[in-house]
Amino acid sequence: MCGIVGHIGKAPLRKFLFTGLSSLQYRGYDSAGIAFMDVQKNIVVYKSVGTVENLETITPQFESHIGIGHTRWATNGLPNKNNAHPQVSQHGRVAIVHNGVIENHSSLRIHLQNHGVKFQSSTDTEIIANFLEHQLLLGAKPLDAIKRLFFLFEGSFAIAVLFQGEERLYFAKRLSPLVLGRGKEGNYCASDPAALVGYANQFFDLEDGDYGYLTEEQVILYREDQMLDPRFAIKDLEHYEINLNGYSHFMLKEIEEEPSVIEKIMNKENLFSPELLSLMRNASSLRFLACGSSFHAALLAARYARSLGLDAYCYRASEFNVDPFYPQEKNAVFVLLSQSGETVDTLDSFYLLKSKGYPLISITNAKESNLARKTECHLYLDCGVEVAVAATKTYMAEVALLYRLLSEAFDKEYKTFFEEAIFSLKEVIARKNEISYLASPLARVNRFYFLGRADSYDASLECALKVKEVSGVSCEAFPSGEFKHGPIALIEKGTPILVFLGEKGGNFIRLNVEEAENRGADTTIISSCSQDDIVLPHAKGELSALSFVMFGQYLSYYLALELGKPCDRPQNLAKSVTVR
């Protein structure tokens, strides 16, 4: 992981590589690098830990018409310069950038070492580079060497490769995303079309098993042993435009886009096909599978589905894959949520369920993602690129889309509830300064807690996750009634607790607050009641928790600012988690 760019042609290469890599920063990374062919057809590499800007600072001006670049989120090997991509083979004949994980890398490393290969990094990517070079030394052509990867390498890979002296940009794909682009000044490849905005105007999404090479004029593509004629298509890249529009950070911008995101979902016509609505009505049960923020969005959807009389449950996709539960009835419908559409745990669940023949619905914010293209019934969030790594507006879009889907399927009025939710979120935006005042004292503690009940507990889970992701402060969420069954032992004098008091269980929550306060906790109650510490307007019904979630998003943002943390690109996080 996490981002690939490549170009062969007449476009100014240095500018393209850094523009493309900068466009991929939202995916999260800890190092970056580029490789290109100089005028003597030698491979030249520059790498740096940290930001793309760091890399650009150390990279001199150069002239070349073929090159590759990468932003890395460490999996195999520490996040250091030695492990950064591109990785170069022992004798310098191959340079490669790679997204994905080679699962049998240990045995492959030993095999190559037994043939005299010496490794300079601890990455699985260097194993690919040295394998390709070893094949060249045995007499194989570059394309044949790449083809052999599919037979010997287990796991996922999207790669772009330079071979010394070859004026061709090679590529291959299995499971990890890779798109080809065609423009006036040559041909391109990238892990995300966002990297090609302004350069390519036609695109081709590679399928698993595809490999080949690019020249300035040609695209040579193979699938298994068949040479294909790729059908490039024009894409609307407005979705990928990235602009702060006067905001100081993308996270803040994306939080404040949430009312318009929900309004768009509310007003869009013919959002669901009659077949999909019928599928939902006739489902014996609903099963939601997701990870992270998408899982928390599914919790609210499942709660709403149960209120409509459906049998509905949520599973963490990463757990489902090792301990799957298959309903006996075949008309149980599974809904898979992944904002990127590339989350490997969710894709693993997809493959398991597809093999069992269950009806599957996927929801993503990426039309061309693996999950979107492989699911017959796919719903598109269409809320624009989310640049900040931690999910904010995509969470809101998932909740809103599922709420409308369930409402339409069961002939429930939804616009009034949407309008109330939009109003309440706009009011939270207007009162964000009140939330910012909490950041300073909370930044001085080692940990704090959220409490809630029912849907306000679901909201508190997402808020605690945001705090951890964005600010790095230790934070947990508990059902308020469960707090006294163990976690209350953590209370010391002054321990901060933020309490979401929603429509359900209000009186019980106040009793739980009193229990915590009697043991020294410093509590803050957030509700729509004027008597409480922070008053936020709530929508009625199943969307009432959204104002709590926006509260938590703002709090995590202001905490990050207070602590000097990079709120848009938190440490150790990646937007698209393509490793197990």
Solvent accessible surface area in square Angstrom, and as a share of the most:
residue,aa,sasa,rsa
1,M,7,0.03
2,C,2,0.01
3,G,0,0.00
4,I,0,0.00
5,V,0,0.00
6,G,0,0.00
7,H,0,0.00
8,I,4,0.02
9,G,0,0.00
10,K,143,0.61
11,A,2,0.02
12,P,81,0.51
13,L,6,0.03
14,R,37,0.13
15,K,133,0.56
16,F,0,0.00
17,L,0,0.00
18,F,8,0.03
19,T,56,0.32
20,G,0,0.00
21,L,0,0.00
22,S,47,0.30
23,S,23,0.15
24,L,0,0.00
25,Q,22,0.10
26,Y,23,0.09
27,R,15,0.06
28,G,2,0.02
29,Y,28,0.11
30,D,35,0.18
31,S,0,0.00
32,A,0,0.00
33,G,0,0.00
34,I,0,0.00
35,A,0,0.00
36,F,8,0.03
37,M,7,0.03
38,D,34,0.18
39,V,118,0.68
40,Q,127,0.56
41,K,84,0.36
42,N,62,0.32
43,I,29,0.15
44,V,39,0.23
45,V,45,0.26
46,Y,59,0.22
47,K,33,0.14
48,S,13,0.08
49,V,70,0.40
50,G,24,0.23
51,T,43,0.25
52,V,1,0.01
53,E,92,0.41
54,N,68,0.35
55,L,0,0.00
56,E,67,0.30
57,T,117,0.68
58,I,86,0.44
59,T,5,0.03
60,P,67,0.42
61,Q,145,0.65
62,F,37,0.15
63,E,147,0.66
64,S,25,0.16
65,H,73,0.33
66,I,1,0.00
67,G,0,0.00
68,I,0,0.00
69,G,0,0.00
70,H,0,0.00
71,T,0,0.00
72,R,7,0.02
73,W,46,0.16
74,A,24,0.18
75,T,50,0.29
76,N,30,0.15
77,G,23,0.22
78,L,131,0.65
79,P,64,0.40
80,N,53,0.27
81,K,115,0.49
82,N,81,0.42
83,N,5,0.03
84,A,0,0.00
85,H,7,0.03
86,P,0,0.00
87,Q,6,0.03
88,V,48,0.28
89,S,5,0.03
90,Q,65,0.29
91,H,115,0.51
92,G,25,0.24
93,R,89,0.33
94,V,0,0.00
95,A,0,0.00
96,I,0,0.00
97,V,0,0.00
98,H,1,0.01
99,N,5,0.03
100,G,2,0.02
101,V,29,0.17
102,I,0,0.00
103,E,90,0.40
104,N,31,0.16
105,H,46,0.21
106,S,65,0.42
107,S,67,0.43
108,L,19,0.09
109,R,44,0.16
110,I,100,0.51
111,H,89,0.40
112,L,2,0.01
113,Q,86,0.38
114,N,116,0.60
115,H,101,0.45
116,G,49,0.47
117,V,16,0.09
118,K,140,0.59
119,F,33,0.14
120,Q,125,0.56
121,S,12,0.08
122,S,63,0.41
123,T,1,0.01
124,D,6,0.03
125,T,1,0.01
126,E,2,0.01
127,I,0,0.00
128,I,1,0.00
129,A,0,0.00
130,N,2,0.01
131,F,7,0.03
132,L,0,0.00
133,E,4,0.02
134,H,24,0.11
135,Q,17,0.07
136,L,23,0.11
137,L,103,0.51
138,L,119,0.59
139,G,59,0.57
140,A,16,0.12
141,K,141,0.60
142,P,17,0.10
143,L,34,0.17
144,D,65,0.34
145,A,0,0.00
146,I,0,0.00
147,K,55,0.23
148,R,97,0.35
149,L,1,0.01
150,F,38,0.16
151,F,153,0.64
152,L,91,0.45
153,F,3,0.01
154,E,102,0.46
155,G,12,0.12
156,S,5,0.03
157,F,1,0.00
158,A,0,0.00
159,I,0,0.00
160,A,0,0.00
161,V,0,0.00
162,L,0,0.00
163,F,2,0.01
164,Q,74,0.33
165,G,38,0.37
166,E,50,0.22
167,E,73,0.33
168,R,90,0.33
169,L,0,0.00
170,Y,1,0.01
171,F,0,0.00
172,A,0,0.00
173,K,1,0.00
174,R,47,0.17
175,L,46,0.23
176,S,3,0.02
177,P,15,0.09
178,L,6,0.03
179,V,4,0.02
180,L,1,0.00
181,G,1,0.01
182,R,83,0.30
183,G,15,0.14
184,K,194,0.82
185,E,76,0.34
186,G,5,0.05
187,N,3,0.02
188,Y,1,0.00
189,C,0,0.00
190,A,0,0.00
191,S,7,0.04
192,D,11,0.06
193,P,11,0.07
194,A,2,0.02
195,A,2,0.02
196,L,0,0.00
197,V,41,0.24
198,G,77,0.74
199,Y,39,0.15
200,A,6,0.05
201,N,74,0.38
202,Q,57,0.25
203,F,4,0.01
204,F,30,0.12
205,D,33,0.17
206,L,0,0.00
207,E,70,0.31
208,D,50,0.26
209,G,19,0.18
210,D,0,0.00
211,Y,9,0.04
212,G,0,0.00
213,Y,21,0.08
214,L,0,0.00
215,T,27,0.16
216,E,52,0.23
217,E,145,0.65
218,Q,98,0.43
219,V,18,0.10
220,I,19,0.10
221,L,0,0.00
222,Y,52,0.20
223,R,79,0.29
224,E,135,0.60
225,D,99,0.51
226,Q,121,0.54
227,M,114,0.51
228,L,59,0.29
229,D,106,0.55
230,P,15,0.09
231,R,188,0.69
232,F,28,0.12
233,A,55,0.43
234,I,143,0.73
235,K,38,0.16
236,D,110,0.57
237,L,24,0.12
238,E,135,0.61
239,H,37,0.17
240,Y,23,0.09
241,E,105,0.47
242,I,60,0.30
243,N,92,0.47
244,L,63,0.31
245,N,105,0.54
246,G,82,0.79
247,Y,72,0.27
248,S,76,0.49
249,H,53,0.24
250,F,34,0.14
251,M,0,0.00
252,L,21,0.11
253,K,24,0.10
254,E,1,0.01
255,I,0,0.00
256,E,33,0.15
257,E,44,0.20
258,E,0,0.00
259,P,7,0.04
260,S,66,0.42
261,V,11,0.06
262,I,1,0.00
263,E,70,0.31
264,K,95,0.40
265,I,8,0.04
266,M,13,0.06
267,N,77,0.39
268,K,86,0.36
269,E,141,0.63
270,N,143,0.73
271,L,32,0.16
272,F,14,0.06
273,S,52,0.34
274,P,101,0.64
275,E,127,0.57
276,L,5,0.03
277,L,22,0.11
278,S,45,0.29
279,L,52,0.26
280,M,1,0.00
281,R,106,0.39
282,N,100,0.51
283,A,9,0.07
284,S,46,0.29
285,S,0,0.00
286,L,0,0.00
287,R,12,0.04
288,F,1,0.00
289,L,0,0.00
290,A,0,0.00
291,C,37,0.22
292,G,33,0.32
293,S,10,0.06
294,S,6,0.04
295,F,17,0.07
296,H,11,0.05
297,A,0,0.00
298,A,0,0.00
299,L,34,0.17
300,L,4,0.02
301,A,4,0.03
302,A,1,0.01
303,R,55,0.20
304,Y,17,0.07
305,A,0,0.00
306,R,105,0.38
307,S,74,0.48
308,L,37,0.18
309,G,70,0.67
310,L,19,0.09
311,D,60,0.31
312,A,0,0.00
313,Y,109,0.42
314,C,26,0.16
315,Y,51,0.19
316,R,104,0.38
317,A,0,0.00
318,S,49,0.31
319,E,106,0.48
320,F,4,0.02
321,N,34,0.17
322,V,116,0.67
323,D,112,0.58
324,P,51,0.32
325,F,105,0.44
326,Y,56,0.21
327,P,8,0.05
328,Q,168,0.75
329,E,64,0.29
330,K,118,0.50
331,N,71,0.36
332,A,0,0.00
333,V,0,0.00
334,F,0,0.00
335,V,0,0.00
336,L,0,0.00
337,L,1,0.00
338,S,4,0.02
339,Q,32,0.14
340,S,24,0.15
341,G,0,0.00
342,E,11,0.05
343,T,20,0.11
344,V,10,0.06
345,D,24,0.13
346,T,1,0.00
347,L,9,0.04
348,D,27,0.14
349,S,0,0.00
350,F,3,0.01
351,Y,80,0.30
352,L,59,0.29
353,L,0,0.00
354,K,118,0.50
355,S,90,0.58
356,K,91,0.39
357,G,55,0.53
358,Y,13,0.05
359,P,36,0.23
360,L,21,0.10
361,I,0,0.00
362,S,0,0.00
363,I,0,0.00
364,T,0,0.00
365,N,13,0.07
366,A,27,0.21
367,K,116,0.49
368,E,41,0.19
369,S,5,0.03
370,N,1,0.01
371,L,1,0.00
372,A,9,0.07
373,R,78,0.29
374,K,48,0.20
375,T,9,0.05
376,E,185,0.83
377,C,34,0.20
378,H,49,0.22
379,L,15,0.08
380,Y,42,0.16
381,L,4,0.02
382,D,31,0.16
383,C,13,0.08
384,G,23,0.22
385,V,18,0.11
386,E,5,0.02
387,V,18,0.10
388,A,0,0.00
389,V,10,0.06
390,A,2,0.01
391,A,8,0.06
392,T,0,0.00
393,K,6,0.03
394,T,1,0.01
395,Y,0,0.00
396,M,0,0.00
397,A,0,0.00
398,E,0,0.00
399,V,6,0.03
400,A,0,0.00
401,L,3,0.01
402,L,1,0.00
403,Y,10,0.04
404,R,14,0.05
405,L,0,0.00
406,L,1,0.00
407,S,0,0.00
408,E,42,0.19
409,A,0,0.00
410,F,52,0.22
411,D,122,0.63
412,K,101,0.43
413,E,99,0.45
414,Y,29,0.11
415,K,91,0.39
416,T,66,0.39
417,F,62,0.26
418,F,0,0.00
419,E,93,0.42
420,E,50,0.22
421,A,0,0.00
422,I,13,0.07
423,F,119,0.50
424,S,3,0.02
425,L,0,0.00
426,K,107,0.45
427,E,45,0.20
428,V,0,0.00
429,I,34,0.17
430,A,79,0.61
431,R,75,0.27
432,K,52,0.22
433,N,93,0.48
434,E,75,0.34
435,I,0,0.00
436,S,28,0.18
437,Y,159,0.60
438,L,30,0.15
439,A,2,0.02
440,S,39,0.25
441,P,59,0.37
442,L,9,0.04
443,A,19,0.15
444,R,182,0.66
445,V,46,0.26
446,N,134,0.69
447,R,75,0.28
448,F,0,0.00
449,Y,4,0.02
450,F,0,0.00
451,L,0,0.00
452,G,0,0.00
453,R,59,0.22
454,A,29,0.22
455,D,5,0.03
456,S,0,0.00
457,Y,50,0.19
458,D,4,0.02
459,A,0,0.00
460,S,0,0.00
461,L,35,0.17
462,E,0,0.00
463,C,0,0.00
464,A,3,0.02
465,L,39,0.19
466,K,0,0.00
467,V,0,0.00
468,K,78,0.33
469,E,38,0.17
470,V,2,0.01
471,S,1,0.01
472,G,51,0.49
473,V,14,0.08
474,S,59,0.38
475,C,1,0.01
476,E,73,0.33
477,A,12,0.09
478,F,41,0.17
479,P,44,0.27
480,S,1,0.00
481,G,11,0.11
482,E,87,0.39
483,F,4,0.02
484,K,88,0.37
485,H,125,0.56
486,G,43,0.42
487,P,23,0.15
488,I,31,0.16
489,A,89,0.69
490,L,79,0.39
491,I,19,0.09
492,E,109,0.49
493,K,191,0.81
494,G,41,0.39
495,T,11,0.06
496,P,16,0.10
497,I,0,0.00
498,L,4,0.02
499,V,0,0.00
500,F,0,0.00
501,L,13,0.07
502,G,11,0.11
503,E,96,0.43
504,K,89,0.38
505,G,27,0.26
506,G,17,0.17
507,N,126,0.64
508,F,122,0.51
509,I,0,0.00
510,R,66,0.24
511,L,102,0.51
512,N,8,0.04
513,V,6,0.03
514,E,95,0.42
515,E,51,0.23
516,A,0,0.00
517,E,82,0.37
518,N,110,0.56
519,R,133,0.49
520,G,25,0.24
521,A,11,0.08
522,D,86,0.45
523,T,21,0.12
524,T,22,0.13
525,I,19,0.10
526,I,0,0.00
527,S,1,0.00
528,S,58,0.37
529,C,48,0.29
530,S,107,0.69
531,Q,138,0.61
532,D,16,0.08
533,D,93,0.48
534,I,14,0.07
535,V,47,0.27
536,L,1,0.00
537,P,27,0.17
538,H,38,0.17
539,A,2,0.01
540,K,124,0.52
541,G,29,0.28
542,E,25,0.11
543,L,2,0.01
544,S,3,0.02
545,A,1,0.01
546,L,1,0.00
547,S,1,0.00
548,F,2,0.01
549,V,0,0.00
550,M,0,0.00
551,F,0,0.00
552,G,0,0.00
553,Q,0,0.00
554,Y,0,0.00
555,L,0,0.00
556,S,0,0.00
557,Y,4,0.01
558,Y,33,0.12
559,L,0,0.00
560,A,0,0.00
561,L,75,0.37
562,E,93,0.42
563,L,65,0.32
564,G,66,0.63
565,K,76,0.32
566,P,78,0.49
567,C,2,0.01
568,D,21,0.11
569,R,77,0.28
570,P,8,0.05
571,Q,133,0.59
572,N,117,0.60
573,L,49,0.25
574,A,11,0.08
575,K,36,0.15
576,S,3,0.02
577,V,58,0.34
578,T,13,0.07
579,V,19,0.11
580,R,152,0.56
